[in-house]
Amino acid sequence: MIKRRKGRGNIKPRFYETIDARGVKYVKVTPSMLLSGSLIGERVYFRDRVSQKPRIVTRRKNPLLGTPEQEFYTIIKTEKGITIGFPGVALVRIGEDISVYGLQSDEKQVVADIIEGEEMVFEIQD
């Protein structure tokens, strides 16, 4: 009979490499670390390639509901299976390498603060 040693389990490492952008610290991660779901609620930075055409969703003005202006939201899918949501318009191409700074909201979703493309940088100002 073979006895298996008990592993350490799903323990987060204490120290991650961090990157400072606009005075906010982001944890540098890989797409596979995001897919594990161990960093939900953390501010993360990662690089990946766009796999599909980005979708830009627009919400029209509706004075009855209290939305005074149009709102735009961009949804980007990456090759590693991560969905990036950006509260604004981000014009990136299929196959473009992007760097994303944002908050991991789900196992496969990141709400981006900054998206750096090959030719442009898109960011949300407070």
Secondary structure, DSSP 8 states (H G I E B T S, - for coil): ---------S---S---EEEETTEEEEE--HHHHHTTTTTTSEEEEEEEB-S--EEEEE--BTTTTB-S-EEEEEEEBTTS-EEEESS-----TT-EEEEEEEEEETTEEEEEEEE-SS-EEE---
